[in-house]
Amino acid sequence: MSNYPYEYARCLDMDQIEESSQARSLEGFTPLLSLLEACGALLMILVAVWTICYRNGFSWKSNPQLEFNWHPLLMTIGLVFLYANAMLIYRTQRNVRKRRLKLIHAGMMLFIVLLTVIALVAAFDSHNLATPSPIPNMYTLHSWVGLTTVILFCCQWVAGCVSFLFPGLQSPLRASYMPIHVYFGVAAFIGAITSCLLGLNEKAIFTLKEKYQTFVGEGILMNCIGLLFVSFGGLTVYLITQERYRRLPRPEDDVLLSR
């Protein structure tokens, strides 16, 4: 006599247990993600308010001093907000096929590279074209940490494209490189947050000078932006490093992009 009805019911029970277990492991993910996105949106708004209302807006090479204002805004949008969302996309889009997520992830990273290049050009132009004399480049800790972060980020993007988008690479090699990719991805993000904090403090000291210690409005706003950088960075690292929030493997995950 066939045991098919019993086995079918047992499989259904196992699926229900697995779904229940997954639901329990994801507890708190949605509220934390919502808080993260709210912090990120507020961060970008405050940086825009600071650069427009206190730093007189934007320009290009015709006004190098205003050209610099593109630097903090684009770095915040690209190397902080979009970078965090690109890293979290595998956890926020759980039901999307992994090969599509790979392409979206790589595309977001490429767009971040573009924003970063524009931001760096704005920073160097604001120094090189300054009047009456140019301002030296690459002498501050902010510039050293920032450039190191950008180089690490670009190396991560290239290595990720070769490792996860190249159809001929064997699965064991991808699996062995994955922890390295994740580690250095998080390291680059922490470097970006650190660089933003150093740059913000540097800008406050250089531009406000002795007024900074009198609690002027711009100084308070810059300090609030700094706290948001820390909050956004901490939430991002927490969501990325929590194993219980990982995307569960799917049968099609190992299918090559060429298929």
Solvent accessible surface area in square Angstrom, and as a share of the most:
residue,aa,sasa,rsa
1,M,240,1.07
2,S,83,0.53
3,N,103,0.53
4,Y,152,0.58
5,P,91,0.57
6,Y,142,0.54
7,E,77,0.34
8,Y,118,0.45
9,A,48,0.37
10,R,134,0.49
11,C,75,0.45
12,L,78,0.39
13,D,74,0.38
14,M,111,0.50
15,D,74,0.38
16,Q,114,0.51
17,I,104,0.53
18,E,103,0.46
19,E,116,0.52
20,S,48,0.31
21,S,51,0.33
22,Q,54,0.24
23,A,63,0.49
24,R,142,0.52
25,S,34,0.22
26,L,43,0.21
27,E,112,0.50
28,G,33,0.32
29,F,14,0.06
30,T,93,0.54
31,P,88,0.56
32,L,46,0.23
33,L,34,0.17
34,S,65,0.42
35,L,92,0.46
36,L,0,0.00
37,E,53,0.24
38,A,58,0.45
39,C,17,0.10
40,G,0,0.00
41,A,43,0.33
42,L,83,0.41
43,L,0,0.00
44,M,40,0.18
45,I,103,0.52
46,L,35,0.17
47,V,3,0.02
48,A,27,0.21
49,V,57,0.33
50,W,5,0.02
51,T,0,0.00
52,I,94,0.48
53,C,91,0.55
54,Y,90,0.34
55,R,48,0.18
56,N,115,0.59
57,G,10,0.10
58,F,59,0.24
59,S,29,0.19
60,W,101,0.36
61,K,109,0.46
62,S,109,0.70
63,N,59,0.30
64,P,26,0.16
65,Q,140,0.62
66,L,32,0.16
67,E,0,0.00
68,F,41,0.17
69,N,5,0.02
70,W,80,0.28
71,H,19,0.09
72,P,24,0.15
73,L,21,0.11
74,L,19,0.10
75,M,19,0.08
76,T,2,0.01
77,I,48,0.24
78,G,0,0.00
79,L,9,0.05
80,V,0,0.00
81,F,35,0.14
82,L,36,0.18
83,Y,3,0.01
84,A,0,0.00
85,N,33,0.17
86,A,0,0.00
87,M,28,0.12
88,L,1,0.00
89,I,15,0.07
90,Y,54,0.20
91,R,29,0.11
92,T,46,0.26
93,Q,82,0.36
94,R,32,0.12
95,N,131,0.67
96,V,39,0.22
97,R,94,0.34
98,K,51,0.22
99,R,74,0.27
100,R,146,0.53
101,L,1,0.00
102,K,23,0.10
103,L,102,0.51
104,I,72,0.37
105,H,27,0.12
106,A,15,0.12
107,G,39,0.37
108,M,45,0.20
109,M,17,0.08
110,L,93,0.46
111,F,101,0.42
112,I,0,0.00
113,V,28,0.16
114,L,97,0.48
115,L,19,0.10
116,T,5,0.03
117,V,77,0.44
118,I,62,0.32
119,A,0,0.00
120,L,39,0.19
121,V,62,0.35
122,A,0,0.00
123,A,17,0.13
124,F,69,0.29
125,D,19,0.10
126,S,9,0.06
127,H,48,0.21
128,N,73,0.38
129,L,76,0.38
130,A,21,0.16
131,T,122,0.71
132,P,144,0.90
133,S,68,0.44
134,P,90,0.57
135,I,74,0.38
136,P,90,0.56
137,N,51,0.26
138,M,68,0.30
139,Y,121,0.46
140,T,24,0.14
141,L,112,0.55
142,H,38,0.17
143,S,23,0.15
144,W,155,0.54
145,V,37,0.21
146,G,14,0.14
147,L,64,0.32
148,T,89,0.51
149,T,7,0.04
150,V,13,0.08
151,I,97,0.49
152,L,51,0.25
153,F,4,0.02
154,C,44,0.26
155,C,76,0.45
156,Q,16,0.07
157,W,69,0.24
158,V,82,0.47
159,A,34,0.26
160,G,10,0.10
161,C,33,0.20
162,V,87,0.50
163,S,13,0.08
164,F,22,0.09
165,L,38,0.19
166,F,114,0.47
167,P,48,0.30
168,G,51,0.49
169,L,43,0.21
170,Q,117,0.52
171,S,52,0.34
172,P,97,0.61
173,L,99,0.49
174,R,25,0.09
175,A,68,0.53
176,S,72,0.46
177,Y,43,0.16
178,M,68,0.30
179,P,84,0.53
180,I,87,0.44
181,H,30,0.13
182,V,69,0.40
183,Y,142,0.54
184,F,81,0.34
185,G,7,0.07
186,V,17,0.10
187,A,33,0.26
188,A,1,0.00
189,F,1,0.00
190,I,84,0.42
191,G,16,0.15
192,A,1,0.01
193,I,16,0.08
194,T,55,0.32
195,S,10,0.06
196,C,22,0.13
197,L,57,0.28
198,L,53,0.26
199,G,14,0.13
200,L,20,0.10
201,N,74,0.38
202,E,43,0.19
203,K,44,0.18
204,A,2,0.01
205,I,87,0.44
206,F,107,0.44
207,T,44,0.26
208,L,8,0.04
209,K,132,0.56
210,E,117,0.52
211,K,110,0.47
212,Y,57,0.22
213,Q,140,0.62
214,T,89,0.52
215,F,161,0.67
216,V,45,0.26
217,G,43,0.42
218,E,14,0.06
219,G,2,0.02
220,I,81,0.41
221,L,25,0.13
222,M,2,0.01
223,N,74,0.38
224,C,57,0.34
225,I,0,0.00
226,G,9,0.09
227,L,125,0.62
228,L,24,0.12
229,F,6,0.03
230,V,81,0.47
231,S,50,0.32
232,F,0,0.00
233,G,6,0.06
234,G,44,0.42
235,L,28,0.14
236,T,0,0.00
237,V,38,0.22
238,Y,84,0.32
239,L,0,0.00
240,I,15,0.08
241,T,73,0.42
242,Q,49,0.22
243,E,121,0.54
244,R,104,0.38
245,Y,1,0.00
246,R,131,0.48
247,R,27,0.10
248,L,77,0.38
249,P,119,0.75
250,R,91,0.33
251,P,133,0.84
252,E,43,0.19
253,D,22,0.11
254,D,107,0.55
255,V,40,0.23
256,L,55,0.28
257,L,48,0.24
258,S,84,0.54
259,R,198,0.72
